Amino acid sequence: MTEQKYVASARILHWLMAFGFLVMWSAGYAMTLDRFDDTPVQDFLFNLHISIGVTLLALMALRIAVRLFNKPPALPAEFSSWEKVGSHLGHAGLYLLPLSVMIIGWAEVDFGGHGVRWFGVAMPKVFPTMEFFAGINLEEATEVAHASLAWLTLALVIVHVAAVIKHKYRDGHDVLYRMSLR
């Protein structure tokens, strides 16, 4: 087992964001269920989904800053070269994909003219209200991109968790310790 850990701020942000993404994915999925169409529950879930997304966007900016100023611990020396490459690519994806999902989600809401609200507080309009551009319905296009990239992010998280389990139970490398809060 490696004794190296990420800095405390990175570990706290990791677990806060993991919890936030679980809530956001759950709300995002539930709000699309037919039984909630045009109900107060759908409105609540939609607002919760957006508010958690805005929170996660701010936390992601903070997490990137923490990452830029703090070198992560070295990977276990026993990792093969393909595992090291996979780890680096996977971690890059865990920054880039969620960031893309959140920015595209903000664009979707702005393009549709709804305005992003964070727990009831109006946020700056980043993208113009614009129904069509070059014959493309921007709200619909960003909705599809947002959902598709969110599912791709979830798949990457599943691979990430599976890799942690594989390393611990098959290879004997407790890489989860590096991110533990204890």
C-alpha positions as CSV (number, residue, x, y, z in Angstrom):
1,M,0.0,0.0,0.0
2,T,1.2,3.5,-0.8
3,E,1.4,5.9,2.1
4,Q,1.0,8.9,-0.1
5,K,-2.3,10.8,-0.1
6,Y,-3.8,13.7,-2.0
7,V,-3.8,16.9,-0.1
8,A,-6.8,17.3,2.3
9,S,-8.5,19.9,0.2
10,A,-8.4,17.6,-2.8
11,R,-9.8,14.7,-0.8
12,I,-12.6,16.8,0.7
13,L,-13.6,18.2,-2.8
14,H,-13.5,14.7,-4.3
15,W,-16.0,13.3,-1.9
16,L,-18.2,16.4,-1.8
17,M,-18.3,16.3,-5.6
18,A,-19.0,12.6,-5.7
19,F,-22.0,13.1,-3.5
20,G,-23.1,16.1,-5.5
21,F,-22.9,14.2,-8.8
22,L,-24.9,11.3,-7.3
23,V,-27.7,13.8,-6.3
24,M,-27.5,15.6,-9.6
25,W,-27.6,12.4,-11.7
26,S,-30.5,11.1,-9.6
27,A,-32.5,14.3,-9.9
28,G,-31.7,14.6,-13.6
29,Y,-32.9,11.1,-14.3
30,A,-36.0,11.4,-12.1
31,M,-37.1,14.7,-13.7
32,T,-37.3,13.0,-17.1
33,L,-39.7,10.3,-15.9
34,D,-43.1,10.5,-17.5
35,R,-44.9,10.3,-14.1
36,F,-43.4,13.7,-13.2
37,D,-44.3,15.5,-16.4
38,D,-45.6,19.0,-15.7
39,T,-45.8,18.5,-11.9
40,P,-44.4,20.4,-9.0
41,V,-42.1,17.4,-8.4
42,Q,-40.5,17.9,-11.8
43,D,-40.0,21.6,-11.2
44,F,-38.4,20.8,-7.8
45,L,-36.1,18.2,-9.4
46,F,-35.2,20.5,-12.3
47,N,-34.3,23.4,-10.0
48,L,-32.4,21.0,-7.7
49,H,-30.5,19.6,-10.7
50,I,-29.5,23.0,-11.9
51,S,-28.6,24.3,-8.5
52,I,-26.4,21.3,-7.7
53,G,-24.8,21.7,-11.2
54,V,-23.9,25.3,-10.5
55,T,-22.5,24.3,-7.1
56,L,-20.4,21.5,-8.8
57,L,-19.2,23.9,-11.4
58,A,-17.8,26.2,-8.7
59,L,-16.3,23.2,-6.8
60,M,-14.8,22.0,-10.1
61,A,-13.1,25.4,-10.6
62,L,-11.7,25.1,-7.0
63,R,-10.7,21.5,-7.6
64,I,-8.8,22.4,-10.7
65,A,-7.0,25.2,-8.8
66,V,-6.1,22.7,-6.0
67,R,-4.8,20.3,-8.6
68,L,-2.7,22.9,-10.3
69,F,-1.0,23.9,-7.1
70,N,-0.6,20.5,-5.5
71,K,1.1,17.6,-7.2
72,P,-0.9,14.4,-6.8
73,P,0.8,11.4,-5.2
74,A,2.8,9.1,-7.4
75,L,1.0,6.0,-8.8
76,P,2.2,2.7,-7.3
77,A,5.4,1.6,-8.8
78,E,3.8,-1.8,-9.6
79,F,1.4,-0.3,-12.1
80,S,2.0,-1.3,-15.6
81,S,2.6,1.3,-18.3
82,W,-0.9,0.8,-19.7
83,E,-2.4,1.2,-16.2
84,K,-0.5,4.5,-15.7
85,V,-1.7,5.8,-19.1
86,G,-5.2,4.6,-18.3
87,S,-5.1,6.3,-14.9
88,H,-3.9,9.6,-16.4
89,L,-6.5,9.5,-19.2
90,G,-9.3,8.5,-16.9
91,H,-8.5,11.3,-14.4
92,A,-8.3,13.9,-17.2
93,G,-11.7,12.6,-18.4
94,L,-13.1,13.0,-14.8
95,Y,-12.2,16.7,-15.0
96,L,-13.0,17.4,-18.7
97,L,-16.3,15.5,-19.1
98,P,-18.1,16.9,-16.0
99,L,-16.9,20.4,-16.8
100,S,-18.3,20.0,-20.4
101,V,-21.6,18.6,-19.1
102,M,-22.0,21.5,-16.7
103,I,-21.1,24.2,-19.3
104,I,-23.4,22.6,-21.9
105,G,-26.2,22.3,-19.3
106,W,-25.8,26.1,-18.6
107,A,-26.0,26.8,-22.4
108,E,-29.1,24.6,-22.7
109,V,-30.9,26.6,-20.0
110,D,-29.7,30.0,-21.4
111,F,-30.5,29.1,-25.0
112,G,-34.0,28.2,-24.0
113,G,-34.5,31.6,-22.3
114,H,-35.1,30.0,-18.8
115,G,-32.1,31.5,-17.0
116,V,-29.9,29.6,-14.6
117,R,-30.9,29.9,-11.0
118,W,-28.9,28.7,-8.0
119,F,-31.3,27.8,-5.2
120,G,-33.5,30.7,-6.4
121,V,-30.8,33.2,-7.0
122,A,-30.5,34.4,-10.7
123,M,-27.1,33.6,-12.1
124,P,-25.4,35.6,-14.9
125,K,-26.6,34.9,-18.4
126,V,-23.6,33.4,-20.1
127,F,-25.2,32.3,-23.4
128,P,-27.8,34.3,-25.4
129,T,-31.4,33.3,-25.7
130,M,-31.4,31.9,-29.2
131,E,-33.8,29.3,-30.4
132,F,-32.1,28.5,-33.7
133,F,-28.7,29.0,-35.2
134,A,-27.9,27.8,-38.8
135,G,-31.1,25.8,-38.8
136,I,-30.2,24.0,-35.5
137,N,-32.5,24.2,-32.5
138,L,-29.8,25.1,-29.9
139,E,-31.8,24.2,-26.8
140,E,-32.6,20.7,-28.2
141,A,-29.0,20.2,-29.5
142,T,-27.5,21.2,-26.1
143,E,-30.1,19.0,-24.3
144,V,-29.0,16.0,-26.3
145,A,-25.3,16.8,-25.8
146,H,-25.8,17.4,-22.1
147,A,-27.6,14.1,-21.5
148,S,-25.2,12.1,-23.7
149,L,-22.1,13.5,-22.0
150,A,-23.7,13.0,-18.6
151,W,-24.2,9.3,-19.4
152,L,-20.6,9.1,-20.7
153,T,-19.4,10.7,-17.5
154,L,-21.4,8.2,-15.4
155,A,-19.8,5.3,-17.4
156,L,-16.3,6.8,-16.8
157,V,-17.1,7.0,-13.1
158,I,-18.2,3.3,-13.1
159,V,-14.9,2.4,-14.8
160,H,-13.1,4.6,-12.2
161,V,-14.7,2.8,-9.3
162,A,-14.2,-0.6,-10.9
163,A,-10.5,0.2,-11.3
164,V,-10.2,1.1,-7.6
165,I,-11.9,-2.2,-6.7
166,K,-9.6,-4.1,-9.1
167,H,-6.5,-2.5,-7.7
168,K,-7.4,-3.2,-4.1
169,Y,-8.8,-6.8,-4.3
170,R,-7.0,-8.2,-7.3
171,D,-3.6,-6.4,-7.3
172,G,-3.3,-5.5,-3.6
173,H,-2.8,-1.7,-4.2
174,D,-5.1,0.3,-2.0
175,V,-5.3,3.3,-4.2
176,L,-8.5,4.4,-2.4
177,Y,-6.4,5.2,0.6
178,R,-4.9,8.0,-1.3
179,M,-8.3,9.7,-1.4
180,S,-9.6,8.6,2.0
181,L,-10.7,11.2,4.5
182,R,-9.1,9.4,7.5
